[in-house]
């Protein structure tokens, strides 16, 4: 928790204060205050954390000017309509950054690309999507329109192996599934949203299920449970099973390009398993803050990632809000737990979704209770099919399941899309919302927090 506080304080200083001298003065005052405390030992590292985050953030917070010329580097992510290049040079000058180009290039290959390159546009109005910050959170500082390109070298090692897995999975999806289902499953399993029709994306938005299209905790959790069940049946060794899962999940996340939501779920899994073996007294709340701190220490600009905010917002609801709500419910049935779990997540992410997407679907209750569990089965079978295990049989089963689910979605939407929009939810009010939420969740501890600090 203290590490997380240091990371967040460092990010806040980075956003609002650009003067190294002023930050230095603030850190000196902070250090002096810490040294005056009786239990100062556990706080001594905080100024160093804050300074590291501040330097790391400002090192990444830069802009590049538009230019016509050449970019050379390796393709680290590729889908049907765009690729991300990790550069070695810009216009023949050494410079390392990431460039997003609207062309399908082979992942892992080294390319020399000619075209027009320009920085992403910032948000034009308050409350609209900020492409500049969202791209910076992924390390992308230039967008490009390619006029021509030359491949310098072929993919090697893990890139070559992961490309084989991705291409093989797409082959089975396209061969044995209906066109719409093949694209949707490609997005669910391979994290390639370009395979999904825009009408389908709108359907998921209207139902409040757009999180399914991003590989996240749901996908990693389903895959981990499924693989654990299979491996345990084949080899009854817990340590080997856990090690195999860590390796397989890492390879899978690497193959789909390390999306933040999937990385969060993977870190949760590793910290949870590590806690079991090290026999440390770390609960889910500690794992929540520790995993988020690790991500933000590595890349403080990730604070601008909507995927990160929504992913951790949802987990916040399940870890912090859910226990407070479930204890007030007499029934402990699966339906009751599902309703309370859904409500907990909604309470946690509502202001973010309402702000960034101009509304929140009230249909999210029914969709998450009825349709999301079916997608858990679809994702499990989709992984098997992508590996080439009984693809013809699984294709028939998945077509039936996905077409039935499409019918359920249409039934829920038949009354029209129901959105709740609060125009008063300006960006600054989001902070007030979460402060009030934290106060409500910790109201029993207010006395012990406030009274000792009145003097301060």
C-alpha positions in Angstrom: 0.0 0.0 0.0 2.8 2.4 0.9 4.6 1.6 -2.4 1.4 2.3 -4.3 1.0 5.6 -2.5 4.6 6.6 -3.5 3.9 5.6 -7.1 0.7 7.6 -7.3 2.3 10.6 -5.7 5.1 10.5 -8.2 2.6 10.4 -11.1 0.6 13.3 -9.7 3.8 15.4 -9.4 4.8 14.4 -13.0 1.4 15.5 -14.4 1.1 18.8 -12.6 4.7 19.9 -11.8 7.4 19.9 -14.5 10.1 21.7 -12.5 12.8 19.3 -11.2 13.8 22.0 -8.6 10.3 22.3 -7.2 10.0 18.5 -7.1 13.3 18.3 -5.3 12.1 20.8 -2.6 8.9 18.7 -2.2 10.9 15.5 -1.8 13.3 17.2 0.7 10.3 18.3 2.8 8.8 14.8 2.5 12.0 13.2 3.6 12.4 15.5 6.6 8.9 14.7 7.7 9.5 11.0 7.3 12.7 11.2 9.4 10.7 12.9 12.2 8.4 9.9 12.5 9.0 7.2 15.1 8.3 4.3 12.7 10.2 6.0 9.8 12.0 2.8 8.6 9.0 1.6 6.6 8.7 5.0 4.8 12.3 5.7 4.0 12.1 4.3 0.5 9.1 6.5 -0.5 11.1 9.6 -1.7 13.2 7.3 -3.9 10.1 5.7 -5.4 8.5 9.1 -6.0 11.8 10.4 -7.6 12.1 7.3 -9.8 8.5 7.5 -11.0 8.9 11.3 -11.7 12.0 10.7 -13.8 10.6 7.7 -15.6 7.3 9.5 -16.4 9.0 12.6 -17.7 11.5 10.5 -19.7 8.5 9.0 -21.6 6.4 12.2 -21.8 7.7 13.6 -25.0 6.4 14.6 -28.4 7.7 14.0 -31.9 7.1 16.3 -34.9 5.5 15.1 -38.2 7.8 14.2 -41.0 8.0 12.5 -44.4 10.8 9.9 -44.4 12.0 6.5 -43.3 11.5 4.4 -40.2 13.4 1.2 -39.5 12.7 -1.3 -36.8 11.1 -4.6 -35.7 7.3 -5.3 -35.8 6.3 -6.2 -32.3 2.5 -6.4 -32.9 0.4 -7.0 -36.0 -3.2 -7.5 -36.9 -5.4 -7.3 -40.0 -5.3 -3.5 -40.4 -2.3 -2.1 -38.4 1.1 -2.9 -37.0 3.4 -1.5 -34.3 7.0 -1.0 -35.1 9.7 -0.7 -32.3 12.1 1.6 -34.1 15.9 1.5 -34.3 16.0 4.8 -36.4 13.9 7.7 -37.6 15.0 9.3 -40.9 18.3 7.3 -40.5 19.0 8.8 -37.1 19.1 6.4 -34.1 16.0 6.8 -32.0 14.0 4.2 -30.1 10.2 4.6 -29.9 7.1 2.9 -31.2 5.3 3.7 -34.4 1.8 2.6 -35.3 1.3 2.1 -39.1 -1.9 1.2 -40.9 -0.6 -1.8 -42.7 -0.4 -5.6 -42.0 3.3 -6.5 -41.6 4.7 -9.8 -40.3 5.2 -9.8 -36.6 8.9 -10.2 -35.6 10.2 -9.1 -39.0 12.5 -6.2 -39.4 11.4 -3.6 -41.8 12.5 -0.4 -43.6 9.3 1.7 -44.0 8.8 4.8 -46.1 5.9 7.2 -45.6 4.3 10.1 -43.7 4.5 10.0 -39.9 2.7 12.3 -37.5 2.0 12.4 -33.7 -1.5 11.2 -32.5 -4.0 14.0 -31.9 -4.9 15.0 -28.4 -8.5 15.2 -27.2 -10.3 18.0 -29.0 -12.9 18.5 -26.3 -13.0 17.6 -22.6 -14.5 14.1 -22.1 -13.7 12.9 -25.7 -11.3 10.0 -26.2 -7.6 11.2 -25.9 -5.7 9.3 -28.6 -2.4 11.0 -27.7 -2.4 9.9 -24.1 -3.8 6.5 -24.8 -1.1 5.9 -27.4 1.6 7.2 -25.1 0.4 4.7 -22.5 1.5 2.0 -24.9 4.7 3.8 -25.8 3.4 4.9 -29.3 4.5 8.4 -30.3 3.9 8.4 -34.0 1.3 7.2 -36.5 2.2 6.4 -40.1 0.8 6.1 -43.6 3.1 3.8 -45.6 4.0 4.5 -49.2 6.3 1.5 -49.5 8.3 -0.9 -47.3 11.1 -3.4 -47.5 11.5 -6.4 -45.3 15.1 -6.7 -44.0 14.9 -9.9 -41.9 12.4 -12.7 -41.1 10.9 -13.3 -37.7 13.0 -15.5 -35.4 12.7 -17.4 -32.1 9.5 -16.9 -30.1 8.1 -14.5 -32.7 8.3 -17.2 -35.4 6.7 -19.8 -33.1 3.9 -17.4 -31.9 3.2 -16.4 -35.5 2.7 -20.0 -36.3 0.2 -20.4 -33.4 -1.7 -17.2 -34.4 -1.9 -18.2 -38.1 -2.9 -21.8 -37.3 -5.7 -20.6 -34.9 -7.0 -18.2 -37.6 -7.0 -21.0 -40.1 -9.1 -23.3 -38.0 -11.5 -20.4 -37.1 -12.0 -19.4 -40.7 -12.4 -23.0 -41.9 -14.8 -24.4 -39.4 -16.8 -21.4 -38.2 -19.3 -19.1 -39.8 -17.8 -15.8 -41.0 -19.2 -13.7 -38.2 -18.2 -16.3 -35.5 -14.7 -16.7 -36.9 -14.1 -12.9 -36.6 -15.6 -12.7 -33.1 -13.6 -15.7 -31.8 -10.4 -14.3 -33.3 -11.0 -11.2 -31.2 -11.9 -13.2 -28.1 -8.8 -15.5 -28.3 -6.2 -13.6 -30.3 -6.9 -10.0 -29.1 -7.4 -8.7 -32.6 -10.4 -6.4 -32.6 -10.0 -5.6 -36.3 -11.6 -9.1 -36.9 -14.9 -8.0 -35.3 -17.5 -6.2 -37.4 -18.3 -2.7 -36.2 -22.0 -3.7 -35.7 -20.9 -6.4 -33.3 -18.7 -3.9 -31.4 -21.8 -1.6 -31.1 -23.9 -4.6 -29.8 -21.3 -5.3 -27.1 -21.2 -1.6 -26.2 -25.0 -1.5 -25.9 -25.0 -4.6 -23.7 -22.2 -3.3 -21.5 -20.0 -6.3 -22.5 -17.3 -4.6 -24.5 -14.8 -5.9 -21.9 -15.2 -9.4 -23.4 -13.5 -8.3 -26.6 -10.4 -7.3 -24.7 -8.3 -10.2 -23.4 -8.5 -9.7 -19.7 -9.0 -11.4 -16.3 -12.0 -13.3 -17.7 -9.9 -14.9 -20.5 -6.8 -15.5 -18.4 -8.9 -16.9 -15.5 -10.9 -19.2 -17.8 -7.7 -20.4 -19.6 -5.8 -20.9 -16.3 -8.7 -23.0 -14.7 -9.1 -25.0 -17.9 -5.4 -25.8 -18.4 -5.0 -26.6 -14.7 -7.8 -29.1 -14.9 -6.3 -30.8 -17.9 -2.6 -30.8 -16.7 -3.6 -32.1 -13.2 -5.5 -35.0 -14.9 -2.4 -35.9 -17.0 0.4 -35.2 -14.4 -0.7 -35.2 -10.7 2.0 -32.8 -9.6 0.9 -29.4 -8.3 4.3 -27.6 -8.6 4.8 -28.9 -12.2 1.2 -27.8 -13.0 1.8 -24.3 -11.7 5.1 -23.9 -13.4 3.6 -25.1 -16.7 0.7 -22.6 -16.4 3.0 -19.7 -15.7 5.0 -20.6 -18.9 2.0 -21.2 -21.1 0.2 -18.1 -19.9 3.3 -16.0 -20.5 3.7 -17.4 -24.0 0.0 -16.7 -24.7 0.2 -13.1 -23.5 3.5 -12.5 -25.4 1.8 -13.9 -28.6 -1.0 -11.4 -28.4 1.2 -8.5 -27.7 1.1 -8.0 -23.8 -2.2 -6.1 -23.6 -2.4 -4.3 -20.2 -5.6 -6.0 -19.1 -4.1 -9.5 -19.7 -0.8 -8.4 -18.1 -2.7 -7.4 -15.0 -4.4 -10.8 -14.8 -1.1 -12.5 -15.3 0.6 -10.5 -12.5 -2.3 -11.3 -10.2 -1.9 -15.0 -11.0 1.9 -15.0 -10.4 1.7 -13.0 -7.2 -1.1 -15.2 -5.9 0.8 -18.4 -6.6 4.0 -16.9 -5.3 2.3 -16.0 -2.1 1.1 -19.6 -1.7 4.7 -21.0 -2.1 6.4 -18.4 -0.1 3.8 -18.7 2.6 3.6 -14.9 3.0 0.6 -13.3 4.6 -0.5 -11.3 1.5 -4.2 -11.0 0.8 -5.9 -10.0 -2.5 -5.9 -6.4 -1.5 -2.1 -6.4 -1.2 -1.8 -8.2 -4.5 -4.1 -5.6 -6.1 -1.9 -2.7 -5.0 1.4 -4.5 -5.6 0.6 -5.6 -9.2 -0.7 -2.1 -10.1 2.4 -0.6 -8.5 4.7 -2.9 -10.6 2.9 -1.9 -13.8 3.1 1.8 -13.0 6.7 1.6 -11.9 7.7 0.1 -15.2 5.5 2.4 -17.2 4.0 5.4 -15.3 2.3 6.6 -18.6 0.0 3.5 -18.3 -2.1 5.6 -15.9 -3.6 7.1 -19.2 -4.6 3.7 -20.4 -8.4 3.2 -20.4 -7.9 -0.5 -20.5 -5.8 -0.3 -17.3 -8.3 1.9 -15.5 -11.3 -0.3 -16.4 -9.5 -3.5 -15.7 -8.3 -2.4 -12.2 -11.6 -0.7 -11.6 -13.5 -3.9 -12.1 -11.1 -5.8 -9.8 -11.4 -3.1 -7.2 -15.1 -3.7 -7.2 -14.7 -7.5 -6.7 -12.0 -7.2 -4.0 -13.2 -4.1 -2.0 -16.9 -3.5 -2.8 -18.2 -7.0 -3.1 -17.5 -8.1 0.5 -19.4 -5.1 1.9 -22.4 -5.9 -0.3 -22.5 -9.6 0.0 -22.6 -9.5 3.8 -25.9 -7.7 3.6 -27.5 -10.4 1.4 -29.1 -13.3 3.2 -28.9 -15.7 0.3 -25.5 -17.1 -0.8 -26.8 -18.8 -4.0 -24.8 -18.5 -7.3 -27.4 -16.1 -8.7 -27.2 -13.8 -5.7 -23.4 -13.8 -5.8 -23.4 -13.1 -9.5 -25.9 -10.2 -9.1 -23.8 -8.7 -6.2 -20.6 -9.2 -8.1 -22.0 -7.4 -11.2 -23.3 -4.6 -9.0 -19.9 -4.3 -7.3 -18.1 -3.9 -10.6 -20.7 -1.4 -11.9 -20.3 0.7 -8.8 -16.5 0.8 -9.3 -16.3 1.5 -13.0 -19.6 3.5 -13.6 -18.0 7.0 -13.6 -15.2 6.0 -15.9 -17.4 4.3 -18.4 -19.9 7.1 -18.3 -17.2 9.7 -18.8 -15.1 8.0 -21.6 -18.0 6.3 -23.5 -20.8 8.9 -22.9 -23.1 6.5 -21.2 -23.6 3.2 -19.3 -25.9 0.4 -20.4 -28.4 -0.7 -17.8 -28.7 -4.0 -19.7 -25.3 -4.9 -18.2 -27.0 -6.8 -15.4 -28.9 -9.2 -17.6 -26.0 -9.5 -20.1 -23.4 -10.3 -17.5 -25.7 -12.8 -15.7 -26.9 -14.7 -18.8 -24.5 -14.1 -21.6 -21.0 -13.7 -20.1 -21.1 -17.2 -18.5 -21.8 -18.7 -22.0 -18.8 -16.8 -23.3 -16.6 -18.4 -20.7 -17.5 -21.8 -22.3 -16.9 -20.3 -25.8 -13.5 -19.0 -24.8 -12.5 -22.4 -23.3 -13.5 -24.3 -26.4 -12.0 -21.6 -28.6 -8.5 -22.1 -27.1 -8.8 -25.9 -27.8 -9.9 -25.2 -31.4 -7.1 -22.7 -31.9 -4.6 -25.4 -31.0 -6.1 -27.7 -33.6 -7.8 -30.1 -31.1 -10.9 -31.6 -32.8 -11.5 -28.4 -34.8 -14.3 -29.8 -36.9 -16.3 -31.0 -33.9 -15.6 -27.9 -31.8 -16.5 -25.8 -34.8 -20.0 -27.2 -34.9 -20.5 -26.8 -31.1 -19.1 -23.3 -31.2 -21.3 -22.3 -34.1 -24.4 -23.5 -32.2 -23.3 -21.7 -29.0 -22.3 -18.5 -30.6 -25.4 -18.3 -32.8 -27.6 -19.0 -29.8 -25.8 -16.3 -27.9 -26.3 -13.9 -30.8 -30.1 -14.6 -30.5 -30.0 -13.8 -26.7 -28.2 -10.6 -27.4 -30.8 -9.7 -30.0 -33.6 -10.5 -27.6 -32.1 -8.2 -24.9 -31.6 -5.4 -27.5 -35.1 -5.8 -29.0 -36.5 -3.2 -26.6 -33.9 -0.7 -27.7 -30.6 0.3 -26.2 -31.0 1.6 -22.7 -28.3 4.0 -21.6 -27.8 6.0 -18.4 -26.0 9.2 -19.0 -25.2 11.7 -16.3 -24.0 15.0 -17.9 -22.8 16.1 -14.5 -20.1 13.5 -14.5 -17.2 15.7 -15.5 -13.7 14.5 -15.1 -13.0 16.3 -11.8 -16.1 14.8 -10.3 -14.7 11.3 -10.8 -12.2 11.9 -8.1 -14.9 13.1 -5.7 -16.9 9.9 -6.5 -14.0 7.6 -5.6 -13.2 9.6 -2.5 -16.8 9.2 -1.3 -16.7 5.5 -2.2 -13.6 5.0 -0.2 -15.1 6.9 2.7 -18.2 4.7 2.6 -16.2 1.5 2.4 -14.0 2.5 5.3 -16.5 4.5 7.4 -15.9 2.2 10.4 -12.2 3.2 10.4 -12.8 6.9 10.0 -12.5 7.6 13.8 -9.1 5.8 14.1 -7.9 7.6 10.9 -9.1 11.1 11.6 -8.6 11.5 15.4 -4.8 10.8 15.5 -4.2 13.1 12.5 -6.3 16.1 13.7 -3.1 17.6 15.2 -1.3 17.2 11.9 
